[in-house]
């Protein structure tokens, strides 16, 4: 760029990119992230990693602004509604994370950054992956679906929220994930209640509906 050129040129270039260019740029970016994860190994992604929360709080808003400049349906910041609440437990977040780890969950750094309906920021974003492997020997995080859990600190304890959705680690699914096209809140809430053995919730869900 020549000296003195308007800074808004950068924004205009992003906004006018053809849709297919943006899509394939997303495919390329996620592919590079997958290769990076395979290269560095699972040490930075296992259930002992705790640095993702603070990193996501600062990095994800930048990604959100880039998304919104091109497509209002793409988001990297979101608000959690009351329909995603699984339970509020009288335990600190670290205790809940230990329970999630025992159930097969791990940090999910690629997810959007969330606040609840009162504006409180998430303190953890974890997921477990499900569905058929795309090919023999594929890493577990390339399975097509994930059960995604976010934790929030409240005055009553730790609030657990959940939904089920497409995993963002799949290059062919990144736009589905960041648009929430196939998100299933009810299934995610039930699966997390089962995974964490929240029996009182399972009993409520099993009760017949009175009409």
N, C-alpha and C positions, 0 to 999 in steps of 0.2 A: 504494500500500500504506500502511495506517495505521501510525503509529509503534508500534513494539513487536510488529508482526505477525511470525510465525515466518518465518525465511528459507527453510525447507524448502518453502514454498508454491511457489516458483519451480521447484524440482526436481519436485514433484508435478505441476505443470501440464505440464511437458515429458513426463513419463512417461505421463500419461493422454491425451495428444493422440491422436485417431483416426489410424489408419494412413494414410488418404487425405489427411488434413491434412498429415502429415509428408511424404508423397510430393510433394504439390503445392508445399509450402514448398521442397523440394529443387529442383523444376522452376523455381520462381521465382528461387531463389538462383543457380542455374547460368545461367539466362537473363540475369540482371543481370550476372554475371561475363563472359558472352560479349559483351554490349553494351559493358561497360567495356573489354574487350580491343579491340574494334573501334574504340572512341572514342580510346583512347590510342595505338593503332597497335601495330605489331610491335616497336617499339624495345625494350620491356621484356621481350619474349618471344623475341628472336632468340638465335642461338648465342653471342652475346657477353655476354649477361646472366649475372652471377655472384652476384647478391644473393639469389636465390631459396633457395639452400641454407640459409643462416643464418636467413632469415625462416621457412621451413617448419619448422625445428627447434623454434621457439618457438610458432608458430601452430597447427600441425596437432594437437598433443596436446589443445588446447582443443576442436577440432572432434571429436576422437575421444571425449572424455568426453560431449559432447552426443549423439553417435550412440548410445553404449552405454546411455545412460539410457533410450532408447526401444526400441532393437532390438539385441540382442546379435549379430545377423548383420551389422550395419553397422559398419564399422571405418575408422578413418583412421590407425591405427598398426598395423604388422604386423611379423612376423618372417620373414625370408628363409631358406628351407631350402637344403640343399646341392643339391637338384635344379634350382635356378635358376642355379647357377654356370655361366657360359659359359667363363671362363678367368681365370687370374691372370697378369697381364703385368708385366714388369719396366720399367714406365713410370709416371711420376707421373700423378695424375688429370687434370691439365690437358692432358697429351699425348693421353690417351684421349678427352677431350672434343673436342679438335681433330679427331681421327679420326671421332668420331661426327658432328660438324658437317659434315664432308665427305661423310658418308653420308646427310645429310638429317635428322639428329636436332636437337632443340631442347629447352630447358628445359620440364619438365612440372610446374608448381607445384601442380596440383590433385590429384596422386596422394597416396596415403597415405604417411606417413613410416615408413621401415623401419630395422630393426636386423637384423644377421645372427644366426645361431644362437649366436654367442659374445657377443652384446650390443653389437657395434660398430655405431655409427650410419652411415647412408649419408652420402656426401659430395657426391652429385649424383643428380638424378632427371631423366632426359631421355627423349624419345619421338619417334617419327616416326609419321605417320598414314597409313592405307591404307583402301582400299575406295571404293565409289562416293560421289560428292558427293551430298548430300541434295537439292540444287537447283542450277540453273545459276548459276554465279558464287559459290557458297558458299565461305567461307574453308576452307583446307586442314585446319584443326584440327577441323572438323565432320564429317570422314569417320568412319565408324562404328567403326573398329578402330584400335588403336595397338600398336606394338611398344615396350615400356617397358623402359628400361635403368636400373639403379641401379649406382653405383660405391661401393666400400668400400676404405678404406686398410687394408692388412695388412702384416705384417712382410716378406712376400715381394714386395710390390708393390701393384698396384691390382687388386682383384677386380671382375670384370664379371659382373653378374647380369641376367637378362632373363625376360620372359614376354610373351605376346600377349593382348590383352583389349579390352573395350569402352572407348571413350574417355570420360572424365568431362566433356568439354566439350559433349557432347550432352545437352540437358535431358531427353530421353526415356530416357537411359541411365544417369543418375547412380547409381541404386540398383544396377543391374547391376554397375557398376564397383566401388562401395564394398562390395558383397557378394562380389565375385569370382565371379559366377555362371557366366560364360563364359570365364574365364581359361584360357589354354592355355600351359603352361610349355614343353613340348617344342618347339612351333612357334616360340615366342619365342627360345629358345636357339639353334635352328638358323638363324633369320633374322639374328640378331645376329652369329653366327659368319660368315655369308655377307657381311653388310654391312661387317664389319671385316676381311674377307679373312683370317680365321684359318684358313689352309689346312690346318694340321696337325689341327685339329678336324674340318674337313669331310671329310678323308680317313678319320678314325676313324668318323665317322657313316656314311660310304659303305661301309665294310667289311661284308661279310655276317656275320650273327650265327651263331656256331658252336653247334650243338646236338648 
